[in-house]
Amino acid sequence: MRLWQGGEFYFDPELAQGFGLNGTLGLAGFSNGEAQKAGAPFPKYRPQRYYIRQTFGLGGEQEDVADAANQLPGKRDIDRVTVVVGRFAVGDFFDGNSYAKDPRADFMNWAMWSSGAYDFPADLLGVDIGPETIDLFAKEIAAARTVLWNGPMGIFEVDAFSRGTMAIARALADSSGTTVVGGGDSVAALARAGLQGAVTHVSTGGGASLEFLEGRRLPGLAALEDAAPAEHAEVPR
């Protein structure tokens, strides 16, 4: 939209939906730009660009401007100063490369414009989960009939890193299924959220709970079984 002499407003919204085969959610480096943005089974709205561009002509010779994407037709001074304010990508204005520029047409490793594997080094400490992971986990918890939570999402003792853990605690509290929380840290997180009474069962035995579910013989129960009289050799579980 042309606002005034030299002033232009651009707005590029997008509605994307899609999901990978067998529930694939992502790759270390996406091979196509459209696939990178369509990792959800529900429509997702994105305001990809919105910006104002003001061109100040410095006089002299002019050039024709063709009608194109994010470009209004007309004339402009070859010598000019252009100011762009808003949301846009650097490649919209400063990438004249005609090869491998379009993420929708070129199948390459597009980690350069999104989160590639190298963006999160193996020795970097993860302190919390993000909002999209919270939404994903919350949906799975809401649909599950039985949930076992063992281990917080991050360093929940620090307020700045507690958002993910507190969100998962609330998701368990809102669940209509059977909810079991195991492990000292998970119980502490549940207590921090004030939701101890909102789940089905709480156990401080974290690793032991997982081993029990695996069917392994727990040392404490094994000692009771070995010490029990012959007629009561099996300890009820």
N, C-alpha and C positions, 0 to 999 in steps of 0.2 A: 504494500500500500504506500502510495506517495503522500507524504504528510505536508510538505512544503518544499520550497526551492532547495534542492540538495538533500532533503530529509526523506528517508524511507524506513518503513517498519515491516519486519518479516516475522512470520509465525508458522512453524512447521510442526503440527501435532502428528502423533502416530498411535495406532491401535494394533497391537501385535498379540498373537496367540499361537501356541504350538508346543509340541513335546517330542522328545526323541523316541526311537524304537526301544521297546523293553523298558520304558521309564527312564531312559538316559537323561540326566540333568545337565551335563556339561563335560567339557574337555579341558585338558591343561592349557591348550591353545586352540581356540575355535578356528575351524577351517573356513567358515563363512559368516559374514556379518549378520545375516538374517537369522541363522541358527543361534547365534549368540544371544539374540534378544527375544527369542521365542521359547524360552525354557519354562513355560507355565501352561497348564491345561485350561487356563481361563484368560479372557482378554485383559491386557494390561495397557493402560494409557500412558504415553510418554510425551511431554512437550519437548521435542528434541532441540528446537531452536526458537528463540524469540529475542530479537535484538533490533535496535535502532541504528541505522547507518547514516551519518551526516557527511556529505562531501563538500569541501570548500574548494571551489575552483580558483586557480591562481592566474587565470587569463591565458591568452595565447591560443595556440592551435587546439582544436577539439577532435574527438573521435566518436564514432558511433558505438552504441552499446546495444547488443542484441538482446532479445527477449529470451531468457533462460531461467533455470532454477535459481532462486534467490538472486535474481537480477532483473530489474525493471528496464524496459527499452528506453532509448533516448540518446542524448548526447552529453558528453562531459569533457572537461578540460583535461588534456594530457598531463599538464602540470597541476597537481591537486594535492590536498591533504584530506584523508578519510579517517573518521573516528567511528568505531563500532563499539556499542555498549549493550550488553545483554548476555544471553547464553548461546554459545556457538562452539564449533570445533576449530582448532587451529588449521586443520586441513581445508576448511571452507575458504580460506583466504590466502594461505601461505604455502600451498602445495600445488605446484604447477606440473607435477609428474603425471604424465598421461598413462603410465603403465603401473598396474597394481595399486590403483588409487581407490577403486570402488569396492568396498567390502561386500557388496551384494552380488557382484559379478565375478570377482577374483577369488578363487579358492586357494588360500594361503594360510599361514599361521597368523591369525589376527590378534595375538596376545598383545600386540603393540597398542591396541586401543581399548583393551579390557584387562582383566586380571589373568596374567599368564602365570605359569608355575614358578617362574623365577621371581615374581613379585612378592612371594612369601618364602623366604629362605628357610631351609630345614632347621637352622639353628636359631630362628627367631621365635620368641616366646608368644604363644597365642593366649590372650588374656580374657577373651570373651567371644561370643558369637554375634553375628550381625542381625539386622532386622529381617532379612529375607530367610535366614536360617531359623529364626524364631518362628516366623509364620509357617514355615514348612513343618517344623517339629510340632507346633501347636495343632495343625490340621491332622497330623498322624495320631497324636494323642487323643484328639476329640473323636476320631473314628475307631479307636481301638477299644476292645472289650477288657483287655488286661494290659497294664503298664507296669514295668519294673524300672525304677529310676535309680541308677547307681553311678554317682559322680556328678559334681556341679559342672556348669558350662564354662567356667572361667574362675578368675580370682574374685569370687563374690564378696570376700571380706573387704575389698576396696570398693567404695561406692561407684566409682567411675567404671568399674568392670563387672558390676553385679546385675546389669540389666537382663542379660540372657538367662542367668540362673533364676532370677526372680520371676521372669516370664514363664519359664518352664514349670516352676513351682505353682504358679497360678493356673497354668493349663492342666496340671494334674488335679488341682483342687476343683476345677470346673468339670472334670471328666465324670461321666456317668458310669464308667466301667470300674473294675477292681484295680486299685492303685497301691503299689507297694514301693516304699522308699527304703533303700538299703545303703548302709555305709555312714560313717561318722560325719564326713564332710557334707553329704547330702542331707542328713538329718539336721546338721547345723544350719544349712541353707534354708531348709524348710522352717526351722525355728525363727530364723532371721525374717522370713516372710510372714511369720505369725500364722502358719497354715498347718501346724502339726495335727490338729484334729480334723482336717479336711480330706485326709487320705484314708485308705482302708487299713493299712498296716505300716508301721515304722520299725525298722530294725537297724541297730548299729553295726551289724555284721555285713560289711560290704563285700569283701572278697569271699568270705565264707558263704554268703548268699548265692553268689555266682557259681561257686564250686558245687554247692548243694543242687542247684538247678542242672548242672552238668552231669549229675549222678555220681560225683566223686565221694569217697568215704571221708567224712570229716573227722579229724583227730579227736575232738571232744566227744562226739557221738560214738566213735570207735572205742574209746576208753570205757564208756558206760556199757556198751555192748559186751566188751570183754570181761568186765567186772560183774555183770549180771548173773544171777543163778541160771542153771541150765534150762529150767522150765520157763524162764523169762529172758531167753537169749536175744530176742529181738526187741529193741527199744522202739516204742511207738513213735511215729513221726507225724 
